[in-house]
């Protein structure tokens, strides 16, 4: 699936939910359906700092495509971090670096997050971007708003 198709699918799922609490409930439900990260990768080396909740993140490149996984002991943090990981997984490093994640703000993702959770979201995006950048691509870097 292309990044534009992924963005359209996410937009179609979230825009009908006008209330931010409904959007958060949808995100939490998506997180509940994701399997937990294996204990052997829930280690300090994979921890993402900047959030009160514990948050873990891993990245790998398979057949030229990035794959990301995250988990948290907070369901809300797991929801938003997992959204980013799921959205950018399966894309090439170049496609990730060419995509501007600011579209999430237009979907109301950030509106119901505390500053600490927005920081965690930004930290996960930075890890995704950094991993993609480290795969030998040379693209400009959009910032997460």
DRENSENU-765367 format. One record per residue (C-alpha): residue number from 1; chain; x, y, z. Coordinates in nm, 3 decimals, always signed. Layout:
<rs>
@num=NUM chaine=A east=X north=Y up=Z $
...
</rs>
This chain:
<rs>
@num=1 chaine=A east=+0.000 north=+0.000 up=+0.000 $
@num=2 chaine=A east=+0.135 north=+0.344 up=-0.087 $
@num=3 chaine=A east=+0.173 north=+0.624 up=+0.165 $
@num=4 chaine=A east=-0.114 north=+0.811 up=-0.003 $
@num=5 chaine=A east=-0.338 north=+0.505 up=+0.023 $
@num=6 chaine=A east=-0.246 north=+0.464 up=+0.390 $
@num=7 chaine=A east=-0.319 north=+0.831 up=+0.455 $
@num=8 chaine=A east=-0.655 north=+0.808 up=+0.276 $
@num=9 chaine=A east=-0.752 north=+0.497 up=+0.472 $
@num=10 chaine=A east=-0.663 north=+0.658 up=+0.805 $
@num=11 chaine=A east=-0.846 north=+0.977 up=+0.710 $
@num=12 chaine=A east=-1.157 north=+0.776 up=+0.613 $
@num=13 chaine=A east=-1.150 north=+0.600 up=+0.949 $
@num=14 chaine=A east=-1.099 north=+0.907 up=+1.167 $
@num=15 chaine=A east=-1.277 north=+1.199 up=+1.001 $
@num=16 chaine=A east=-1.631 north=+1.064 up=+1.056 $
@num=17 chaine=A east=-1.550 north=+1.056 up=+1.429 $
@num=18 chaine=A east=-1.610 north=+1.423 up=+1.502 $
@num=19 chaine=A east=-1.553 north=+1.408 up=+1.875 $
@num=20 chaine=A east=-1.191 north=+1.378 up=+1.992 $
@num=21 chaine=A east=-1.297 north=+1.126 up=+2.257 $
@num=22 chaine=A east=-1.439 north=+0.904 up=+1.981 $
@num=23 chaine=A east=-1.111 north=+0.932 up=+1.792 $
@num=24 chaine=A east=-0.915 north=+0.842 up=+2.102 $
@num=25 chaine=A east=-1.145 north=+0.545 up=+2.166 $
@num=26 chaine=A east=-1.087 north=+0.428 up=+1.806 $
@num=27 chaine=A east=-0.709 north=+0.458 up=+1.851 $
@num=28 chaine=A east=-0.722 north=+0.268 up=+2.180 $
@num=29 chaine=A east=-0.928 north=-0.008 up=+2.019 $
@num=30 chaine=A east=-0.668 north=-0.037 up=+1.742 $
@num=31 chaine=A east=-0.395 north=-0.065 up=+2.007 $
@num=32 chaine=A east=-0.583 north=-0.341 up=+2.189 $
@num=33 chaine=A east=-0.583 north=-0.545 up=+1.869 $
@num=34 chaine=A east=-0.203 north=-0.522 up=+1.826 $
@num=35 chaine=A east=-0.001 north=-0.802 up=+1.981 $
@num=36 chaine=A east=+0.230 north=-0.699 up=+2.264 $
@num=37 chaine=A east=+0.597 north=-0.657 up=+2.187 $
@num=38 chaine=A east=+0.797 north=-0.966 up=+2.291 $
@num=39 chaine=A east=+0.960 north=-0.934 up=+2.633 $
@num=40 chaine=A east=+1.308 north=-0.984 up=+2.488 $
@num=41 chaine=A east=+1.283 north=-0.652 up=+2.299 $
@num=42 chaine=A east=+1.116 north=-0.461 up=+2.582 $
@num=43 chaine=A east=+1.458 north=-0.366 up=+2.712 $
@num=44 chaine=A east=+1.620 north=-0.039 up=+2.814 $
@num=45 chaine=A east=+1.813 north=-0.016 up=+2.487 $
@num=46 chaine=A east=+1.478 north=+0.012 up=+2.304 $
@num=47 chaine=A east=+1.317 north=+0.261 up=+2.544 $
@num=48 chaine=A east=+1.198 north=+0.595 up=+2.411 $
@num=49 chaine=A east=+1.261 north=+0.880 up=+2.651 $
@num=50 chaine=A east=+1.038 north=+1.184 up=+2.688 $
@num=51 chaine=A east=+0.725 north=+1.018 up=+2.819 $
@num=52 chaine=A east=+0.613 north=+0.935 up=+3.172 $
@num=53 chaine=A east=+0.492 north=+0.596 up=+3.051 $
@num=54 chaine=A east=+0.741 north=+0.332 up=+2.948 $
@num=55 chaine=A east=+0.761 north=+0.318 up=+2.568 $
@num=56 chaine=A east=+0.967 north=+0.079 up=+2.357 $
@num=57 chaine=A east=+1.047 north=+0.106 up=+1.987 $
@num=58 chaine=A east=+1.225 north=-0.120 up=+1.738 $
@num=59 chaine=A east=+1.304 north=-0.075 up=+1.371 $
@num=60 chaine=A east=+1.434 north=-0.305 up=+1.103 $
@num=61 chaine=A east=+1.479 north=-0.308 up=+0.727 $
@num=62 chaine=A east=+1.344 north=-0.611 up=+0.540 $
@num=63 chaine=A east=+1.366 north=-0.639 up=+0.164 $
@num=64 chaine=A east=+1.419 north=-0.265 up=+0.132 $
@num=65 chaine=A east=+1.120 north=-0.171 up=+0.347 $
@num=66 chaine=A east=+1.114 north=-0.034 up=+0.699 $
@num=67 chaine=A east=+0.926 north=-0.214 up=+0.972 $
@num=68 chaine=A east=+0.855 north=-0.056 up=+1.307 $
@num=69 chaine=A east=+0.710 north=-0.186 up=+1.629 $
@num=70 chaine=A east=+0.628 north=-0.014 up=+1.956 $
@num=71 chaine=A east=+0.467 north=-0.094 up=+2.286 $
@num=72 chaine=A east=+0.392 north=+0.092 up=+2.607 $
@num=73 chaine=A east=+0.252 north=+0.029 up=+2.950 $
@num=74 chaine=A east=+0.009 north=+0.315 up=+2.878 $
@num=75 chaine=A east=-0.272 north=+0.228 up=+2.639 $
@num=76 chaine=A east=-0.296 north=+0.585 up=+2.504 $
@num=77 chaine=A east=+0.080 north=+0.603 up=+2.439 $
@num=78 chaine=A east=+0.067 north=+0.255 up=+2.283 $
@num=79 chaine=A east=-0.217 north=+0.381 up=+2.064 $
@num=80 chaine=A east=-0.046 north=+0.685 up=+1.918 $
@num=81 chaine=A east=+0.301 north=+0.528 up=+1.893 $
@num=82 chaine=A east=+0.150 north=+0.221 up=+1.730 $
@num=83 chaine=A east=-0.038 north=+0.440 up=+1.485 $
@num=84 chaine=A east=+0.288 north=+0.592 up=+1.362 $
@num=85 chaine=A east=+0.465 north=+0.255 up=+1.351 $
@num=86 chaine=A east=+0.183 north=+0.091 up=+1.161 $
@num=87 chaine=A east=+0.148 north=+0.386 up=+0.922 $
@num=88 chaine=A east=+0.516 north=+0.397 up=+0.825 $
@num=89 chaine=A east=+0.585 north=+0.022 up=+0.831 $
@num=90 chaine=A east=+0.614 north=-0.132 up=+0.488 $
@num=91 chaine=A east=+0.738 north=+0.188 up=+0.325 $
@num=92 chaine=A east=+1.082 north=+0.242 up=+0.178 $
@num=93 chaine=A east=+1.315 north=+0.481 up=+0.360 $
@num=94 chaine=A east=+1.282 north=+0.734 up=+0.076 $
@num=95 chaine=A east=+0.901 north=+0.733 up=+0.098 $
@num=96 chaine=A east=+0.915 north=+0.787 up=+0.473 $
@num=97 chaine=A east=+1.152 north=+1.081 up=+0.441 $
@num=98 chaine=A east=+0.945 north=+1.239 up=+0.165 $
@num=99 chaine=A east=+0.622 north=+1.220 up=+0.367 $
@num=100 chaine=A east=+0.514 north=+1.500 up=+0.599 $
@num=101 chaine=A east=+0.352 north=+1.362 up=+0.917 $
@num=102 chaine=A east=+0.177 north=+1.695 up=+0.980 $
@num=103 chaine=A east=-0.141 north=+1.549 up=+0.829 $
@num=104 chaine=A east=-0.198 north=+1.384 up=+1.169 $
@num=105 chaine=A east=-0.270 north=+1.724 up=+1.323 $
@num=106 chaine=A east=-0.548 north=+1.774 up=+1.069 $
@num=107 chaine=A east=-0.704 north=+1.448 up=+1.185 $
@num=108 chaine=A east=-0.720 north=+1.572 up=+1.543 $
@num=109 chaine=A east=-0.468 north=+1.320 up=+1.672 $
@num=110 chaine=A east=-0.272 north=+1.574 up=+1.878 $
@num=111 chaine=A east=-0.573 north=+1.759 up=+2.022 $
@num=112 chaine=A east=-0.649 north=+1.506 up=+2.293 $
@num=113 chaine=A east=-0.289 north=+1.435 up=+2.394 $
@num=114 chaine=A east=-0.110 north=+1.585 up=+2.688 $
@num=115 chaine=A east=+0.219 north=+1.762 up=+2.619 $
@num=116 chaine=A east=+0.407 north=+1.459 up=+2.750 $
@num=117 chaine=A east=+0.224 north=+1.228 up=+2.508 $
@num=118 chaine=A east=+0.283 north=+1.469 up=+2.220 $
@num=119 chaine=A east=+0.652 north=+1.458 up=+2.312 $
@num=120 chaine=A east=+0.641 north=+1.079 up=+2.298 $
@num=121 chaine=A east=+0.474 north=+1.096 up=+1.956 $
@num=122 chaine=A east=+0.744 north=+1.333 up=+1.835 $
@num=123 chaine=A east=+1.013 north=+1.106 up=+1.976 $
@num=124 chaine=A east=+0.872 north=+0.806 up=+1.791 $
@num=125 chaine=A east=+0.854 north=+1.006 up=+1.467 $
@num=126 chaine=A east=+1.214 north=+1.116 up=+1.520 $
@num=127 chaine=A east=+1.321 north=+0.752 up=+1.564 $
@num=128 chaine=A east=+1.132 north=+0.651 up=+1.249 $
@num=129 chaine=A east=+1.286 north=+0.937 up=+1.053 $
@num=130 chaine=A east=+1.633 north=+0.872 up=+1.190 $
@num=131 chaine=A east=+1.615 north=+0.502 up=+1.107 $
@num=132 chaine=A east=+1.497 north=+0.575 up=+0.752 $
@num=133 chaine=A east=+1.768 north=+0.836 up=+0.711 $
@num=134 chaine=A east=+2.030 north=+0.588 up=+0.828 $
@num=135 chaine=A east=+1.942 north=+0.348 up=+0.549 $
@num=136 chaine=A east=+2.143 north=+0.544 up=+0.294 $
@num=137 chaine=A east=+1.881 north=+0.785 up=+0.170 $
@num=138 chaine=A east=+1.942 north=+1.155 up=+0.127 $
@num=139 chaine=A east=+1.609 north=+1.336 up=+0.154 $
@num=140 chaine=A east=+1.479 north=+1.639 up=+0.337 $
@num=141 chaine=A east=+1.324 north=+1.580 up=+0.677 $
@num=142 chaine=A east=+0.973 north=+1.700 up=+0.758 $
@num=143 chaine=A east=+0.908 north=+1.773 up=+1.125 $
@num=144 chaine=A east=+0.614 north=+1.642 up=+1.323 $
@num=145 chaine=A east=+0.399 north=+1.937 up=+1.427 $
</rs>
